[in-house]
Amino acid sequence: MKAEDDVLVTFLLRTVRVTVWSTFLVVAALAVSLMLPGSGPNPSAMALLLVVAASTGLGAALVPWDAILSSGRGKLLFYAWNTTYIMMISAGIAVNGGGSSPIVLLYGLTTVFGAIAYPIRVQIVFLGYTVAAYLVALRLAGWGVTPARVFLQLTALGALAFLSGFLSRELGKQMRAHVDARSESERRARLLEVVARAGRSVSSLDTEQVLEAVVGGATALGFEAANLAVFDDAGERFQVAFASGLPDEYRDSTHPATAGLPGQIRERGATVVIDDYSTHPNAIPMLRDRGFHAALGTPVWVQGRLDAALVAGTHERRVITEEDVEAFELLAALAGRALENAQRFEDEHRAVQRLAELDRLKSDFLSNVSHELRTPLTTIEGMGLTLEQQWENLDDDTKRQLLSRLNANAGALHQIITTLLDFSRLEAGRLDVNVEAIELQPFVERIVQRLGTLLEAHPTSVEVEDGVLAAADSLLLERVMENLLSNAVKHTPDGTAIRVTAHRRGDAVEIVVSDDGPGIPRKELRYLGDRFFRGGDPNTRRTRGTGLGLAVVREILKLHDSELEIDSEEGVGSTFGFVLPAAVATDDETARTAATA
């Protein structure tokens, strides 16, 4: 660990500095002792040794220890320096009284230095070397000391080495603990900084900017590669988005939703940590071959739905800590918030567009309704005035024609008002549904016969299976059929065939009204059935209506737990169908249906 090495180098530099000053102090003390009575038998040799020791200490003070220790060569220089000092101390003992010389105490200085600066094995080696050098010095000085005293001196030296080594090791533990604590603190601060930096981008409306910041935050946590795996709506596949450090063939492809780390995340719905991706059974081959090892992934939730997974990996073998996981999950939460904001913004944008469209349709509706009401009213007023003022002057055929036209326009006016009232009641929920068994063949034939005048320009066929019954409100179903047939008449030219079919489909009945008309433009299909919507160009539109016919149909079918299905192709024709539950009629209902028919 680099931080621990830096602390160790600093500690050794201080040790060297203290040792050098201690050397100067000892040399100065010995120099003073030479001038005192009883300094020893050979003061000249002792003075020479002191000069050599002072020169060595000065050289040690001038050595660039910081550069040497950082390069890894400092320990070898330490060994040479310590060896030289032990030799000089031994020489001083040999020329200055042997075992009775106080210089023997200086062995303590080298022993303490070795215990602080060296590993335990090197300490033992230097302690043995010190003992051997001392014994050689005693031999050269002719001993002059008892074995007991030598034993006590060496025992004291060993105890000093043991005590110094113990204190040094304890100090080293404290230093390493301090370094670890500082590194952990710095790492946590870095994690918080990464998350905070990504968090600041969430306020941006640019979703891509936020997601890029999240993926960048994942790489800033110490991972070499990161990406968002975005699942499709069906949850069957995922695509890689905002990738960093990943191969192009993986980034540009779509993958099964069960593959790799995203697959595991989707299966578990929780964070997944992989210590060795290269041996994991669910690993994606192209990533495993790239040498990824440690990997981490966590789900990205959007409004309670797992929409994506934030995934990261590294080629290094590393331990992913709880703090890494926590920071990663915070980044995933930010990604989820960004996607949620983007979706909400898109929904709001669509809602605003839809409101504008509804406002336009409402204006169009008011204009259409005004026109639709005014046209029959004007005709009725004109016919009525003509009949009132010219009754005596008109022949019977003219009177009948005018009355017929008046009644037709009154019927059209009644139809418009009925549609408006129906839709109003449907929206207010004031329309009761009385479900009964309806035999469809006579029911449909009766409606087609009643609308004969409306359908006279369109060949109309009815194909309903015998005995097919549907469960529905007969009055409301009649309104549905009337609207669908009149809609087919309005939007197809004269001569266009219209078909009404009904057949069993399991436990249900499918009813379809189709035509061979010009079809409906694809861009208008999605709006059919919306209130007030009328297709085509309002400036060239020739059909009359309020734009509520299909909207009424949809609302009535909704009351029957059904929906209108529209299929159309330009130049081919259109199909309007819906499904109702099949019914089994009782004897009373069968008799009533037959009587009605």
VODREN-938466 format. One line per field, with one value per residue (C-alpha): residue number from 1; x, y, z; residue in three letters. Coordinates in Angstrom, 1 decimal. Layout:
VODREN-938466
nr (NUM/...)
x (X/...)
y (Y/...)
z (Z/...)
rest (ALA/...)
***
This chain:
VODREN-938466
nr (1/2/3/4/5/6/7/8/9/10/11/12/13/14/15/16/17/18/19/20/21/22/23/24/25/26/27/28/29/30/31/32/33/34/35/36/37/38/39/40/41/42/43/44/45/46/47/48/49/50/51/52/53/54/55/56/57/58/59/60/61/62/63/64/65/66/67/68/69/70/71/72/73/74/75/76/77/78/79/80/81/82/83/84/85/86/87/88/89/90/91/92/93/94/95/96/97/98/99/100/101/102/103/104/105/106/107/108/109/110/111/112/113/114/115/116/117/118/119/120/121/122/123/124/125/126/127/128/129/130/131/132/133/134/135/136/137/138/139/140/141/142/143/144/145/146/147/148/149/150/151/152/153/154/155/156/157/158/159/160/161/162/163/164/165/166/167/168/169/170/171/172/173/174/175/176/177/178/179/180/181/182/183/184/185/186/187/188/189/190/191/192/193/194/195/196/197/198/199/200/201/202/203/204/205/206/207/208/209/210/211/212/213/214/215/216/217/218/219/220/221/222/223/224/225/226/227/228/229/230/231/232/233/234/235/236/237/238/239/240/241/242/243/244/245/246/247/248/249/250/251/252/253/254/255/256/257/258/259/260/261/262/263/264/265/266/267/268/269/270/271/272/273/274/275/276/277/278/279/280/281/282/283/284/285/286/287/288/289/290/291/292/293/294/295/296/297/298/299/300/301/302/303/304/305/306/307/308/309/310/311/312/313/314/315/316/317/318/319/320/321/322/323/324/325/326/327/328/329/330/331/332/333/334/335/336/337/338/339/340/341/342/343/344/345/346/347/348/349/350/351/352/353/354/355/356/357/358/359/360/361/362/363/364/365/366/367/368/369/370/371/372/373/374/375/376/377/378/379/380/381/382/383/384/385/386/387/388/389/390/391/392/393/394/395/396/397/398/399/400/401/402/403/404/405/406/407/408/409/410/411/412/413/414/415/416/417/418/419/420/421/422/423/424/425/426/427/428/429/430/431/432/433/434/435/436/437/438/439/440/441/442/443/444/445/446/447/448/449/450/451/452/453/454/455/456/457/458/459/460/461/462/463/464/465/466/467/468/469/470/471/472/473/474/475/476/477/478/479/480/481/482/483/484/485/486/487/488/489/490/491/492/493/494/495/496/497/498/499/500/501/502/503/504/505/506/507/508/509/510/511/512/513/514/515/516/517/518/519/520/521/522/523/524/525/526/527/528/529/530/531/532/533/534/535/536/537/538/539/540/541/542/543/544/545/546/547/548/549/550/551/552/553/554/555/556/557/558/559/560/561/562/563/564/565/566/567/568/569/570/571/572/573/574/575/576/577/578/579/580/581/582/583/584/585/586/587/588/589/590/591/592/593/594/595/596/597)
x (0.0/1.5/0.2/1.7/5.1/5.1/4.5/7.3/9.8/8.9/9.4/12.8/14.0/13.2/15.1/18.1/18.1/17.9/20.6/23.0/22.5/23.0/26.2/27.5/26.5/28.3/31.4/31.5/31.1/33.9/36.1/35.5/36.3/39.7/40.6/39.7/41.9/41.5/40.5/42.2/45.5/45.6/44.1/45.7/44.0/40.8/41.0/41.6/38.5/36.4/37.6/36.5/33.1/32.5/33.3/31.0/28.2/28.7/28.6/25.4/23.9/24.7/23.2/19.8/18.0/14.5/15.4/17.4/14.6/12.0/14.0/14.3/18.1/18.0/18.0/21.2/22.8/21.4/23.0/26.4/26.2/25.2/27.9/30.5/29.4/29.6/33.1/34.2/32.7/34.4/37.7/37.3/36.7/39.8/42.1/40.6/40.4/38.4/35.5/36.0/35.7/32.5/32.4/30.6/27.5/27.5/26.4/23.0/22.8/23.2/20.9/18.1/18.5/18.4/15.3/13.5/14.6/15.0/12.7/12.9/15.2/17.7/17.6/18.6/21.5/22.8/22.5/24.6/27.1/27.3/28.0/30.6/32.3/32.4/33.9/36.6/37.3/37.7/40.0/42.2/42.2/43.3/39.8/40.4/36.8/35.1/32.8/29.9/30.3/30.3/27.2/25.4/26.4/25.2/22.0/21.3/22.0/19.5/16.9/17.4/17.0/13.8/12.3/13.1/11.8/8.6/8.0/8.9/6.4/3.7/4.5/4.3/0.9/-0.4/1.1/-0.5/-3.8/-3.5/-2.7/-5.6/-8.0/-6.8/-7.1/-10.5/-11.6/-10.2/-11.9/-15.3/-14.8/-14.1/-17.2/-19.3/-17.8/-18.5/-22.2/-22.6/-21.1/-23.5/-26.4/-25.9/-26.6/-30.1/-31.6/-30.8/-33.6/-31.1/-31.5/-28.5/-26.3/-27.5/-27.0/-23.5/-22.7/-23.9/-21.9/-18.9/-19.4/-19.3/-15.9/-14.7/-15.4/-12.4/-14.0/-12.5/-15.7/-19.4/-22.7/-26.4/-28.2/-31.7/-34.4/-37.1/-40.7/-41.3/-38.4/-36.9/-33.7/-31.5/-29.3/-26.1/-26.3/-23.7/-21.0/-17.4/-14.5/-16.4/-15.8/-17.7/-19.3/-20.8/-21.9/-23.5/-25.5/-28.7/-28.6/-31.1/-32.5/-31.2/-27.5/-24.6/-24.8/-27.9/-29.7/-28.9/-29.9/-33.3/-33.8/-33.0/-34.2/-31.2/-27.5/-25.2/-21.4/-19.1/-15.5/-14.2/-16.2/-13.8/-15.1/-18.7/-21.2/-23.4/-20.6/-20.9/-18.1/-16.8/-16.4/-14.9/-12.3/-11.4/-10.2/-12.8/-12.6/-14.4/-17.9/-20.8/-24.3/-27.5/-31.1/-32.4/-36.0/-38.4/-41.8/-41.5/-40.5/-37.0/-36.2/-32.4/-29.3/-26.1/-23.1/-19.4/-16.3/-12.5/-9.6/-8.0/-8.7/-10.2/-12.5/-15.8/-16.7/-20.0/-19.2/-18.7/-22.0/-23.7/-22.3/-23.1/-26.7/-26.9/-25.8/-28.4/-31.0/-29.9/-30.2/-33.7/-34.6/-33.3/-35.2/-38.3/-38.0/-37.5/-40.6/-42.7/-41.5/-42.4/-45.9/-46.5/-45.4/-47.8/-50.5/-50.0/-50.1/-53.2/-54.9/-54.1/-55.5/-58.6/-59.0/-58.8/-61.2/-63.6/-63.5/-64.1/-66.9/-68.7/-68.4/-69.7/-72.5/-73.6/-73.5/-75.3/-78.0/-78.5/-78.8/-81.8/-83.4/-83.1/-84.6/-87.4/-88.1/-88.1/-90.4/-92.7/-93.0/-93.6/-96.3/-97.9/-97.8/-98.4/-100.6/-103.6/-101.4/-99.5/-100.6/-100.7/-97.5/-95.5/-97.0/-96.0/-92.4/-92.1/-93.5/-91.1/-88.1/-89.3/-89.6/-86.2/-84.5/-86.4/-85.1/-81.6/-82.0/-83.3/-80.4/-77.9/-79.6/-79.9/-76.2/-75.3/-77.6/-76.3/-72.7/-73.5/-75.2/-72.3/-69.7/-71.8/-72.2/-76.0/-76.7/-78.0/-77.1/-79.7/-78.0/-80.1/-79.7/-80.1/-80.5/-78.3/-79.7/-83.2/-81.8/-79.3/-81.8/-84.3/-81.8/-80.7/-84.4/-85.1/-82.1/-83.2/-83.5/-80.0/-78.5/-80.4/-77.3/-75.1/-75.5/-75.8/-75.4/-76.0/-74.1/-75.1/-75.0/-78.3/-79.1/-76.1/-77.0/-75.0/-75.3/-75.8/-78.2/-80.4/-81.1/-77.4/-76.3/-78.8/-77.2/-73.8/-75.0/-76.7/-73.6/-71.3/-73.7/-74.2/-70.5/-69.9/-72.5/-71.0/-67.5/-67.9/-69.2/-72.5/-72.4/-69.9/-70.8/-71.4/-71.3/-72.5/-71.2/-71.5/-70.2/-69.3/-65.7/-65.4/-67.4/-67.8/-69.5/-67.6/-69.6/-68.1/-69.2/-67.0/-67.0/-65.1/-64.6/-61.5/-60.1/-58.7/-55.3/-52.9/-52.2/-55.9/-56.5/-55.1/-57.6/-60.8/-63.2/-61.8/-64.5/-65.0/-62.5/-63.5/-61.1/-60.1/-59.6/-62.2/-62.1/-63.0/-64.9/-68.4/-69.7/-71.8/-71.7/-70.5/-67.5/-69.1/-70.5/-67.5/-66.9/-70.4/-69.7/-66.5/-68.2/-71.1/-68.7/-66.7/-69.9/-70.0/-66.3/-65.5/-63.6/-63.9/-61.2/-60.5/-58.6/-58.3/-56.2/-56.4/-57.9/-59.1/-61.7/-62.3/-63.4/-65.0/-65.5/-66.1/-66.6/-69.5/-70.0/-72.1/-75.4/-77.8/-81.4/-84.2/-87.5/-89.1/-86.3/-86.4/-90.1/-89.7/-86.9/-89.0/-92.0/-89.9/-88.5)
y (0.0/3.3/5.3/2.7/2.9/6.7/6.5/3.9/6.0/9.1/7.0/5.7/9.2/10.4/7.3/8.1/11.7/10.8/8.2/10.7/13.2/10.5/9.5/13.1/13.3/10.0/11.1/14.4/12.6/10.2/13.1/14.8/11.6/11.4/14.6/13.3/11.1/7.3/7.7/4.4/2.9/4.0/7.5/8.1/5.1/6.1/9.7/8.3/6.1/9.1/11.1/8.2/7.9/11.7/11.6/8.6/10.4/13.5/11.4/9.8/13.3/14.3/11.2/11.9/9.3/10.2/9.4/6.3/4.9/5.6/3.7/0.6/0.8/2.4/-0.8/-2.0/1.3/0.9/-2.6/-1.3/1.7/-0.5/-3.0/-0.2/1.2/-2.2/-2.7/0.8/0.2/-3.2/-1.6/1.1/-1.7/-3.6/-0.5/1.0/-1.5/-4.4/-5.6/-2.9/-0.1/2.0/2.0/-1.4/0.6/2.0/-1.4/-0.4/2.3/0.0/-2.6/-0.1/1.2/-2.3/-3.2/-0.1/-0.2/-3.9/-6.9/-9.5/-11.9/-9.1/-8.0/-11.5/-11.5/-8.2/-9.2/-12.3/-10.2/-7.8/-10.6/-12.1/-8.7/-8.1/-11.4/-10.8/-7.4/-9.0/-11.6/-8.9/-6.9/-10.0/-10.4/-8.6/-9.4/-12.2/-14.6/-13.6/-10.0/-10.8/-12.9/-10.1/-7.6/-9.8/-10.6/-6.9/-6.3/-9.1/-7.7/-4.3/-5.7/-7.6/-4.5/-2.2/-4.6/-5.0/-1.3/-0.9/-3.6/-2.0/1.4/-0.2/-1.6/1.7/3.4/0.8/1.1/4.9/4.5/2.1/4.4/7.3/5.4/4.1/7.7/9.0/6.2/6.9/10.6/9.7/7.6/10.4/12.8/10.5/10.1/13.8/14.8/12.4/13.6/17.2/16.3/14.8/18.3/18.4/17.7/16.2/12.5/11.4/13.8/12.4/8.8/9.5/11.1/8.0/5.6/8.0/7.8/4.0/4.1/6.7/4.2/2.2/0.1/0.0/-0.6/0.3/0.6/0.6/-2.5/-1.3/-4.0/-3.9/-3.5/-7.3/-8.0/-10.5/-8.6/-5.8/-3.3/-1.7/2.1/4.7/2.1/2.8/0.5/-2.3/-4.0/-2.6/-6.0/-6.2/-2.6/-2.6/-5.9/-6.8/-9.7/-12.1/-10.7/-13.8/-13.3/-12.2/-10.1/-8.1/-11.5/-12.4/-8.9/-9.2/-12.7/-11.7/-8.1/-7.2/-6.2/-9.0/-9.1/-11.4/-11.9/-13.8/-13.2/-15.4/-18.6/-17.6/-19.9/-17.1/-14.9/-13.5/-15.2/-12.0/-10.3/-13.3/-13.6/-9.9/-10.8/-9.2/-10.5/-8.5/-7.3/-5.5/-4.8/-3.4/-2.9/0.4/0.8/3.2/3.6/0.2/-1.5/-2.9/-1.1/-1.3/-2.5/-0.5/-2.9/-2.4/-4.6/-4.5/-6.6/-6.5/-8.9/-6.7/-7.0/-5.2/-3.7/-2.9/0.8/0.1/-1.6/1.2/3.9/1.8/1.5/5.2/5.8/3.3/5.2/8.4/6.6/5.5/9.0/10.4/7.8/8.4/12.2/11.6/9.4/11.8/14.7/12.7/11.8/15.5/16.5/14.0/15.2/18.8/17.8/15.8/18.6/21.0/18.4/18.0/21.8/21.9/19.0/20.7/23.9/21.8/20.0/23.2/24.5/21.2/20.9/24.5/23.7/20.3/21.8/24.9/22.9/20.8/23.7/26.0/23.4/22.7/26.4/26.9/24.0/25.0/28.6/27.4/25.1/27.7/30.6/28.6/25.8/26.8/27.2/23.9/20.7/17.5/16.0/19.1/19.2/15.5/16.2/19.2/17.2/14.3/16.6/18.3/14.9/13.8/16.9/16.5/12.9/14.1/16.7/14.1/11.8/14.6/15.4/11.8/11.3/14.3/13.1/9.6/10.7/13.0/10.2/7.8/10.3/11.0/7.3/7.7/5.0/1.7/-1.6/-4.3/-7.4/-10.0/-12.8/-11.4/-13.6/-11.8/-12.9/-11.3/-8.5/-7.4/-8.0/-5.8/-2.9/-3.2/-3.2/-0.2/1.7/0.7/4.3/5.1/2.0/2.0/3.2/0.4/-3.3/-4.6/-8.3/-10.0/-13.2/-14.3/-17.9/-19.3/-19.5/-17.3/-15.3/-12.5/-11.2/-7.4/-4.5/-4.6/-0.9/0.0/-2.7/-1.3/2.2/0.5/-1.1/2.0/4.1/1.6/1.2/5.0/5.5/3.1/4.9/8.3/7.5/5.3/6.2/5.0/1.4/0.3/-3.0/-3.3/-6.5/-7.4/-10.7/-12.5/-15.9/-17.8/-17.7/-20.0/-18.6/-15.3/-13.8/-11.6/-9.0/-7.2/-4.4/-4.1/-2.3/-2.1/1.7/3.8/2.9/5.2/6.9/5.2/8.4/8.8/5.3/6.0/8.9/7.0/6.8/9.9/12.4/15.2/13.6/13.6/12.4/14.1/17.7/20.0/22.3/19.6/17.2/16.4/14.1/15.5/14.5/15.5/13.3/11.5/8.4/6.1/7.7/6.6/3.1/2.8/4.0/1.6/-1.3/-0.3/-0.8/-4.3/-5.0/-4.9/-2.6/-1.6/-3.1/-1.2/-2.5/-0.5/-0.4/2.4/1.3/-1.9/-1.1/-1.0/-3.4/-2.5/-5.3/-6.1/-9.2/-9.9/-12.8/-15.6/-16.2/-19.2/-18.1/-19.4/-20.4/-17.1/-15.1/-17.2/-16.7/-12.9/-12.6/-14.5/-12.3/-9.1/-10.3)
z (0.0/-1.1/1.9/4.3/2.5/2.7/6.4/6.9/4.9/7.0/10.2/8.9/8.0/11.5/12.9/10.8/11.9/15.6/15.2/13.5/16.3/18.8/17.1/17.3/21.0/21.8/19.8/21.7/25.0/24.2/23.1/26.4/28.3/26.6/28.4/31.8/34.1/33.5/29.9/28.9/28.0/24.3/23.9/20.5/18.9/20.6/19.2/15.7/16.0/17.2/14.1/11.9/13.7/13.4/9.7/9.2/11.1/9.0/5.8/7.0/7.7/4.1/2.4/0.6/2.6/1.4/-2.2/-1.2/1.0/-1.7/-4.3/-2.0/-1.7/1.8/3.7/2.2/3.1/6.7/6.9/5.8/8.2/11.2/10.3/10.2/13.6/15.3/13.9/15.2/18.6/18.8/17.7/20.4/23.0/21.8/22.1/25.2/28.0/26.7/28.7/31.4/28.8/29.0/25.2/25.4/26.2/22.7/21.5/22.9/20.3/17.3/18.9/19.4/15.9/14.4/16.5/15.2/11.5/10.7/10.4/13.2/11.2/10.4/14.1/15.2/12.6/13.8/17.4/16.7/14.7/17.7/20.1/17.8/17.3/21.1/21.8/19.1/20.7/24.1/22.7/21.1/24.3/26.3/27.9/31.3/32.3/34.1/32.2/34.5/33.6/29.9/30.3/32.0/29.4/26.6/28.4/28.9/25.2/24.3/26.7/25.2/21.7/22.7/24.4/21.5/19.0/20.9/21.2/17.5/16.4/18.6/17.1/13.6/14.3/15.5/12.4/10.1/11.8/11.4/7.7/7.2/9.0/7.0/3.7/4.6/5.5/2.2/0.3/1.9/1.3/-2.4/-2.6/-1.1/-3.5/-6.5/-5.4/-4.6/-8.0/-9.8/-7.6/-8.6/-12.2/-11.4/-11.4/-15.1/-17.6/-19.9/-19.0/-21.1/-19.1/-15.8/-16.9/-18.3/-14.9/-13.1/-15.3/-14.9/-11.1/-11.3/-13.0/-10.4/-7.7/-9.0/-11.8/-15.2/-17.1/-16.4/-18.2/-17.9/-19.1/-20.2/-20.4/-23.1/-22.2/-22.5/-20.2/-22.8/-23.8/-22.8/-24.5/-23.3/-22.8/-21.8/-21.8/-20.7/-21.1/-22.8/-26.2/-29.1/-30.0/-26.5/-26.5/-29.9/-29.5/-27.8/-25.3/-23.7/-20.4/-18.6/-19.7/-17.6/-14.5/-15.7/-15.9/-12.3/-11.2/-13.0/-11.5/-7.9/-8.0/-5.8/-5.9/-7.1/-6.3/-8.2/-6.9/-9.9/-13.1/-15.1/-13.4/-13.0/-14.8/-16.0/-17.4/-20.9/-22.9/-24.6/-21.3/-19.6/-22.4/-21.8/-18.3/-16.1/-12.5/-9.8/-10.9/-9.2/-10.4/-8.9/-10.2/-11.3/-10.3/-12.1/-10.4/-8.8/-12.0/-12.7/-16.0/-16.0/-14.2/-13.3/-13.9/-13.4/-13.5/-13.2/-14.5/-11.1/-8.3/-5.6/-2.6/-3.1/0.3/1.8/1.2/-2.5/-2.7/-0.8/-3.1/-6.1/-5.0/-4.5/-8.0/-9.3/-7.3/-9.1/-12.4/-11.5/-10.5/-13.8/-15.8/-13.8/-14.3/-18.0/-18.2/-16.2/-18.4/-21.5/-20.0/-19.1/-22.6/-24.1/-21.7/-22.7/-26.4/-25.8/-23.9/-26.8/-29.2/-27.1/-27.0/-30.7/-31.0/-28.6/-30.7/-33.8/-32.0/-31.0/-34.5/-35.9/-33.4/-34.1/-37.8/-37.4/-35.3/-37.5/-40.7/-39.8/-37.8/-40.8/-43.1/-40.6/-40.2/-44.0/-44.7/-41.9/-43.1/-46.6/-45.6/-43.3/-45.9/-49.1/-47.9/-50.1/-53.2/-53.0/-54.5/-52.5/-53.9/-53.0/-49.5/-49.0/-50.2/-47.9/-45.0/-45.7/-45.8/-42.6/-40.8/-42.1/-40.7/-37.5/-37.3/-37.9/-35.2/-32.8/-33.6/-32.7/-29.5/-28.5/-29.1/-27.0/-24.2/-24.4/-24.1/-21.3/-19.3/-20.1/-18.8/-15.7/-15.0/-14.9/-17.5/-16.1/-17.8/-17.9/-19.2/-20.9/-23.4/-26.9/-30.0/-32.4/-35.8/-35.5/-33.4/-36.2/-39.0/-37.2/-36.9/-40.6/-41.7/-39.5/-41.0/-44.5/-45.8/-44.5/-46.0/-49.3/-51.3/-49.7/-50.3/-46.8/-45.8/-42.4/-41.6/-38.0/-36.9/-35.9/-32.3/-31.2/-28.0/-26.4/-22.9/-23.2/-22.7/-25.8/-25.9/-25.5/-28.0/-30.5/-30.1/-30.8/-33.9/-35.2/-34.7/-36.4/-39.4/-39.8/-39.4/-42.3/-44.5/-43.7/-44.6/-47.7/-51.1/-52.5/-53.7/-51.1/-49.5/-45.7/-43.8/-40.3/-39.0/-35.6/-34.5/-31.4/-30.2/-27.3/-24.4/-26.2/-29.3/-31.8/-33.7/-36.6/-39.0/-42.0/-45.3/-48.6/-48.4/-48.9/-45.4/-42.7/-42.8/-40.3/-38.5/-37.7/-36.4/-32.9/-32.4/-33.5/-30.7/-28.9/-28.1/-30.7/-33.2/-36.9/-39.5/-42.7/-43.6/-41.9/-44.9/-47.4/-45.1/-46.6/-43.9/-41.1/-37.4/-33.9/-33.6/-30.7/-32.4/-31.9/-28.5/-27.4/-28.8/-26.7/-23.6/-24.0/-24.7/-21.6/-19.5/-21.0/-20.1/-23.8/-26.2/-29.8/-32.1/-35.3/-38.3/-41.5/-44.6/-47.1/-50.4/-48.9/-46.2/-42.5/-39.8/-36.4/-34.0/-30.4/-28.2/-25.8/-23.4/-24.8/-23.1/-22.7/-22.9/-20.7/-22.2/-21.2/-22.8/-26.0/-26.3/-25.7/-28.3/-30.9/-30.2/-30.5/-33.8)
rest (MET/LYS/ALA/GLU/ASP/ASP/VAL/LEU/VAL/THR/PHE/LEU/LEU/ARG/THR/VAL/ARG/VAL/THR/VAL/TRP/SER/THR/PHE/LEU/VAL/VAL/ALA/ALA/LEU/ALA/VAL/SER/LEU/MET/LEU/PRO/GLY/SER/GLY/PRO/ASN/PRO/SER/ALA/MET/ALA/LEU/LEU/LEU/VAL/VAL/ALA/ALA/SER/THR/GLY/LEU/GLY/ALA/ALA/LEU/VAL/PRO/TRP/ASP/ALA/ILE/LEU/SER/SER/GLY/ARG/GLY/LYS/LEU/LEU/PHE/TYR/ALA/TRP/ASN/THR/THR/TYR/ILE/MET/MET/ILE/SER/ALA/GLY/ILE/ALA/VAL/ASN/GLY/GLY/GLY/SER/SER/PRO/ILE/VAL/LEU/LEU/TYR/GLY/LEU/THR/THR/VAL/PHE/GLY/ALA/ILE/ALA/TYR/PRO/ILE/ARG/VAL/GLN/ILE/VAL/PHE/LEU/GLY/TYR/THR/VAL/ALA/ALA/TYR/LEU/VAL/ALA/LEU/ARG/LEU/ALA/GLY/TRP/GLY/VAL/THR/PRO/ALA/ARG/VAL/PHE/LEU/GLN/LEU/THR/ALA/LEU/GLY/ALA/LEU/ALA/PHE/LEU/SER/GLY/PHE/LEU/SER/ARG/GLU/LEU/GLY/LYS/GLN/MET/ARG/ALA/HIS/VAL/ASP/ALA/ARG/SER/GLU/SER/GLU/ARG/ARG/ALA/ARG/LEU/LEU/GLU/VAL/VAL/ALA/ARG/ALA/GLY/ARG/SER/VAL/SER/SER/LEU/ASP/THR/GLU/GLN/VAL/LEU/GLU/ALA/VAL/VAL/GLY/GLY/ALA/THR/ALA/LEU/GLY/PHE/GLU/ALA/ALA/ASN/LEU/ALA/VAL/PHE/ASP/ASP/ALA/GLY/GLU/ARG/PHE/GLN/VAL/ALA/PHE/ALA/SER/GLY/LEU/PRO/ASP/GLU/TYR/ARG/ASP/SER/THR/HIS/PRO/ALA/THR/ALA/GLY/LEU/PRO/GLY/GLN/ILE/ARG/GLU/ARG/GLY/ALA/THR/VAL/VAL/ILE/ASP/ASP/TYR/SER/THR/HIS/PRO/ASN/ALA/ILE/PRO/MET/LEU/ARG/ASP/ARG/GLY/PHE/HIS/ALA/ALA/LEU/GLY/THR/PRO/VAL/TRP/VAL/GLN/GLY/ARG/LEU/ASP/ALA/ALA/LEU/VAL/ALA/GLY/THR/HIS/GLU/ARG/ARG/VAL/ILE/THR/GLU/GLU/ASP/VAL/GLU/ALA/PHE/GLU/LEU/LEU/ALA/ALA/LEU/ALA/GLY/ARG/ALA/LEU/GLU/ASN/ALA/GLN/ARG/PHE/GLU/ASP/GLU/HIS/ARG/ALA/VAL/GLN/ARG/LEU/ALA/GLU/LEU/ASP/ARG/LEU/LYS/SER/ASP/PHE/LEU/SER/ASN/VAL/SER/HIS/GLU/LEU/ARG/THR/PRO/LEU/THR/THR/ILE/GLU/GLY/MET/GLY/LEU/THR/LEU/GLU/GLN/GLN/TRP/GLU/ASN/LEU/ASP/ASP/ASP/THR/LYS/ARG/GLN/LEU/LEU/SER/ARG/LEU/ASN/ALA/ASN/ALA/GLY/ALA/LEU/HIS/GLN/ILE/ILE/THR/THR/LEU/LEU/ASP/PHE/SER/ARG/LEU/GLU/ALA/GLY/ARG/LEU/ASP/VAL/ASN/VAL/GLU/ALA/ILE/GLU/LEU/GLN/PRO/PHE/VAL/GLU/ARG/ILE/VAL/GLN/ARG/LEU/GLY/THR/LEU/LEU/GLU/ALA/HIS/PRO/THR/SER/VAL/GLU/VAL/GLU/ASP/GLY/VAL/LEU/ALA/ALA/ALA/ASP/SER/LEU/LEU/LEU/GLU/ARG/VAL/MET/GLU/ASN/LEU/LEU/SER/ASN/ALA/VAL/LYS/HIS/THR/PRO/ASP/GLY/THR/ALA/ILE/ARG/VAL/THR/ALA/HIS/ARG/ARG/GLY/ASP/ALA/VAL/GLU/ILE/VAL/VAL/SER/ASP/ASP/GLY/PRO/GLY/ILE/PRO/ARG/LYS/GLU/LEU/ARG/TYR/LEU/GLY/ASP/ARG/PHE/PHE/ARG/GLY/GLY/ASP/PRO/ASN/THR/ARG/ARG/THR/ARG/GLY/THR/GLY/LEU/GLY/LEU/ALA/VAL/VAL/ARG/GLU/ILE/LEU/LYS/LEU/HIS/ASP/SER/GLU/LEU/GLU/ILE/ASP/SER/GLU/GLU/GLY/VAL/GLY/SER/THR/PHE/GLY/PHE/VAL/LEU/PRO/ALA/ALA/VAL/ALA/THR/ASP/ASP/GLU/THR/ALA/ARG/THR/ALA/ALA/THR/ALA)
***
